[in-house]
Structure formats: C-alpha cells, structure tokens
Amino acid sequence: MSNNFLLKDESQHWKKLNQPKRDIFFNSVNENISVLERFRSDKILSKGLDDAVEKKFIPEVFFELIQIHDAEKILFYMQDKNVGLSNHTVNIFKKYIDYHELFLADYACKLDENVLLKISNPVICEIGGGYGSLARMICSRHKCKYILIDLPEANLLSGYYLNEYFSNKGKEILYFSDLNRDTLCQNDIEHFDIIIIPPNIEFSQDLSIDLFINTRSMMEMTKNTIQQYFNLIQKNIHHEGYFLNINRYIKKTVGEKIMISRYPYDKNWKVILSEKAFMQEHIHFLLTQRDHSNGNIEDELVIIEKESKKYFENDLSIYLRKFLNKLKNFLPIKFKQTIKSIFFSSKPE
C-alpha cells in the first residue's frame, strides 16, 4: 500500500539498493513471505540497513564500549531473541550480540544520559529507522510513542522485526495500512506505541515531537530530500525538543556532495553534544536542542566544516578508485575476494 501511495523520491543510492529487493521479493510477496523469518541471515532484504559483520570484530567493539558505558546497560540493549536469524551474532549471557547493534547501543546510552531520562512519555520520530533495531532498544527501556519513517522496503522489515520482538509484550503497532491516508495527527497515535509510515506523510500541527533521530541515512539522501525533512523537524519539534543527527562528514553516493556541516539547520538550535562517532572517525555525532534565544548551531557547523575537509578526495584518488572499481568487473570472483581480504577490512563504512 505504501509503495503505491509513495511519491517516488528515492536517491540514486537507494534506487540501486532497493531495485534488486523488489525484483527478488516484493513482486511476489505472497509467495516469499517466509523469507522475512531469515531476513538478517542472507541480508538480501536488509542490505544497506544491517551492518552486522564477521563475529571476530565483536569483542573489540564490546570491550571499547564498556569503557564508556556500563556493561550491564549495554547487555540490556542486546536482543533476547534473534529475530531475522542473523548468522553474525554471538550468544552469551542469554543475549544475541552483533557488531551492528553494539554501535546503536552507544547511541541509546547517550540518548538516555542527555535526553530520555529528562522527559516523561516522549514522542520520538526516527527518520530512516532501518529494520527497527534502535527503536527496539529505546522502546524496551522507555514508555514512549515511537514513529518510524522509511521507504516501504524497510518498513516491511521493521514491521515484522518489531512485531516479532514485542509479541506478548503489550506493544501496539500502527502500520500504514491502518492509517491509509497522507496525514498523521496526535489522535492517530493515542492508542499505539510504535507507528510505521512511509515518507511524504504530512504531520499535522498538533503532533509535537520531543526527539527526532537520524542515524547514518541523511548522508544517503539528496539535498532536496534533506531539506524536506528539516522542514518537518523544525515545524513539528517541541519548543524544547531534541534532534540527534549522526552522519558522515561527506558522502557522494547520491550523485552530489552531501556534508553534515551543510545541513539546513535554522539558527534556533543549541548544541548539547558534538563529537566524532564511537569508533567511526569519519562520522559525526551531533545532538542539539531547540532554543530560540541561545542557539549556537551556526558556530558549531563552522567547526564541523573544517573537520569535513579532511575527508575530501583529490582528483587522483577519485580516478584511481573508479578505475579499480571498473577493473574488478573483469576479475574472477575468487581473485576479487582474495584481494579484498588482503587490502580491505570487512567492517562496514
């Protein structure tokens, strides 16, 4: 339903990732519904949404993380059951731990410390929530309303994942098929804990959001789409609400240069936390709060811009990368895998 409703505005990045999913799965969804049970094992459906990699990388991240946050809290955020049947998890302490979700646990802990323990029953909106892993963490710990906005392919996964994870736990989910219109208002979410909708759904003026979240997906949107989301954020944010923005200093997979330092913030934001992301030097963690009298976001974006320039590629490196990518098309698969194992890490970027 949402695919039919959605006014297509996919970036070049997501068209490339989603078309194979449509060809393989979505064109015959009734015959392939069982594939959802293992969507994290083959990572066809979750490609681009799931950064779980080889188990050998998990201990390093886990032990780095517990230097920053309490180990018991990190374990709390890990899964009790392996929804999606990921084959990249380590099962210890009755928890399923994977590389991807450890990074999200860092985000969840920092949101606890800086935002969520200060607000009662918040309304949260995550833009680009993927298969719903950060939503699961936050909804497991806090009583809240959690709105997920993503493309239809991701929404089917998050709907399945969150429904399976919270089965028998009293969480009520509103799907787009329940809403079936192009506006979401406060009254629509009164009796639901999780709301899953596609882009281009308008928020009514009475829907006030305490916390907006975007983690590593605005960098894969066009400038026009980013502007549309900032219009939504700055129109519907609570007058003291928060925005967590975690994205690359620069990324160009949409066909244009997307830089976090040039996102269209208005001047009414106060910086709460601004730093490099945990174990990912090329990504920035920026938490801001709405403030109409003391905003200092413009000064912070200047500082981030200076850091961003360290990640610009010169013309020679761009040429060499493109040449190597073309060369790979003519090499045998085993030879390519050997080269990759020698020269490149299997960790996601």
HELIX and SHEET records of a PDB file:
HELIX    1   1 SER A    2  PHE A    5  1                                   4    
HELIX    2   2 GLN A   12  ILE A   24  1                                  13    
HELIX    3   3 PHE A   26  SER A   28  5                                   3    
HELIX    4   4 ILE A   33  ARG A   38  5                                   6    
HELIX    5   5 PHE A   39  ASP A   42  1                                   4    
HELIX    6   6 LYS A   55  PHE A   57  5                                   3    
HELIX    7   7 ILE A   58  LEU A   65  1                                   8    
HELIX    8   8 ALA A   71  TYR A   77  1                                   7    
HELIX    9   9 TYR A   99  ASN A  114  1                                  16    
HELIX   10  10 LEU A  116  LYS A  118  5                                   3    
HELIX   11  11 SER A  133  ARG A  141  1                                   9    
HELIX   12  12 PRO A  152  TYR A  165  1                                  14    
HELIX   13  13 PHE A  176  LEU A  179  1                                   4    
HELIX   14  14 GLN A  186  ILE A  189  1                                   4    
HELIX   15  15 MET A  218  GLU A  220  5                                   3    
HELIX   16  16 LYS A  223  ASN A  236  1                                  14    
HELIX   17  17 ILE A  260  ARG A  262  5                                   3    
HELIX   18  18 ILE A  297  SER A  308  1                                  12    
HELIX   19  19 LYS A  309  TYR A  311  5                                   3    
HELIX   20  20 ASP A  315  LYS A  328  1                                  14    
HELIX   21  21 ILE A  333  PHE A  343  1                                  11    
SHEET    1   A 2 VAL A  90  ILE A  92  0                                        
SHEET    2   A 2 LYS A  95  ILE A  97 -1                                        
SHEET    1   B 8 ILE A 173  LEU A 174  0                                        
SHEET    2   B 8 ILE A 194  ILE A 197  1                                        
SHEET    3   B 8 LYS A 145  ILE A 149  1                                        
SHEET    4   B 8 VAL A 123  ILE A 127  1                                        
SHEET    5   B 8 ILE A 209  THR A 215  1                                        
SHEET    6   B 8 ILE A 237  ARG A 248  1                                        
SHEET    7   B 8 GLN A 280  ARG A 290 -1                                        
SHEET    8   B 8 TRP A 269  ALA A 277 -1                                        
SHEET    1   C 2 THR A 183  LEU A 184  0                                        
SHEET    2   C 2 GLU A 202  PHE A 203  1                                        
SHEET    1   D 2 ILE A 250  LYS A 251  0                                        
SHEET    2   D 2 ILE A 258  MET A 259 -1                                        
END                                                                             
